[in-house]
Amino acid sequence: MAIQTAAAQDKEPIRFGLCFDLSKSYTFISPQVAQAAQDLAKYTNDSGGIEGHPVEMIVRDHGNEPQRGVECYEQLKREGVFLFNFLSTPVTNAVLPRAMKDGNIVLQSFVGRGMRSTGRYSIDFPGRTNLLATGGQRRRFHQEPGGRRPQ
């Protein structure tokens, strides 16, 4: 394990931006989801990371306010994050057009968006509606010209 962990630290990390409501409406669930994500990152890194890349979960609070979510997105984007989860429909709706323009990936937990089924949002991946279909969409995203993947 120690050799794999050291190897995972040699490559650039894959950073997930978790801009959650940690202070207002969703405090009954957001801290637990953030902790679970951090635990998963530790477990993944202890197992060698993702193709040798360590995983970082960067957690920030948006208070379920769309403007604060946009600010969180912009700040983390400048820090090199390209995978985001907002755990809030109003915040996701505010950020999604920017993320699409930037070619970044937005993950959503527990929901499926009606707009996703129209093909309008090609970088929005619901986490629970249909895992097989979502996995296929993710693979196609990375295979398309302009699809982003860590180097």
KABELJO-V78227 format. One record per backbone hydrogen bond with DSSP energy under -1.0 kcal/mol. CO is the residue of the C=O (numbers start at 1). NH is the residue of the N-H. If there is no record, write none. Layout:
co:CO nh:NH
co:CO nh:NH
This chain:
co:1 nh:5
co:2 nh:6
co:3 nh:7
co:4 nh:8
co:5 nh:9
co:7 nh:10
co:8 nh:54
co:14 nh:56
co:16 nh:58
co:17 nh:85
co:18 nh:20
co:18 nh:60
co:20 nh:22
co:20 nh:62
co:26 nh:29
co:26 nh:30
co:29 nh:33
co:30 nh:34
co:31 nh:35
co:32 nh:36
co:33 nh:37
co:34 nh:38
co:35 nh:39
co:36 nh:40
co:37 nh:41
co:38 nh:42
co:39 nh:43
co:40 nh:44
co:41 nh:45
co:42 nh:46
co:44 nh:49
co:45 nh:48
co:50 nh:53
co:53 nh:50
co:54 nh:14
co:56 nh:16
co:58 nh:18
co:60 nh:20
co:62 nh:65
co:65 nh:69
co:66 nh:70
co:67 nh:71
co:68 nh:72
co:69 nh:73
co:70 nh:74
co:71 nh:75
co:72 nh:76
co:73 nh:77
co:74 nh:78
co:76 nh:81
co:77 nh:80
co:82 nh:105
co:83 nh:17
co:84 nh:107
co:85 nh:19
co:88 nh:92
co:89 nh:93
co:90 nh:94
co:91 nh:95
co:92 nh:96
co:95 nh:99
co:96 nh:100
co:97 nh:101
co:98 nh:102
co:99 nh:103
co:99 nh:104
co:105 nh:84
co:106 nh:125
co:108 nh:127
co:115 nh:120
co:116 nh:119
co:123 nh:106
co:125 nh:108
co:130 nh:134
co:131 nh:135
co:132 nh:136
co:133 nh:137
co:134 nh:138
co:135 nh:139
co:136 nh:140
co:137 nh:141
co:138 nh:142
co:139 nh:143
co:140 nh:144
co:144 nh:147
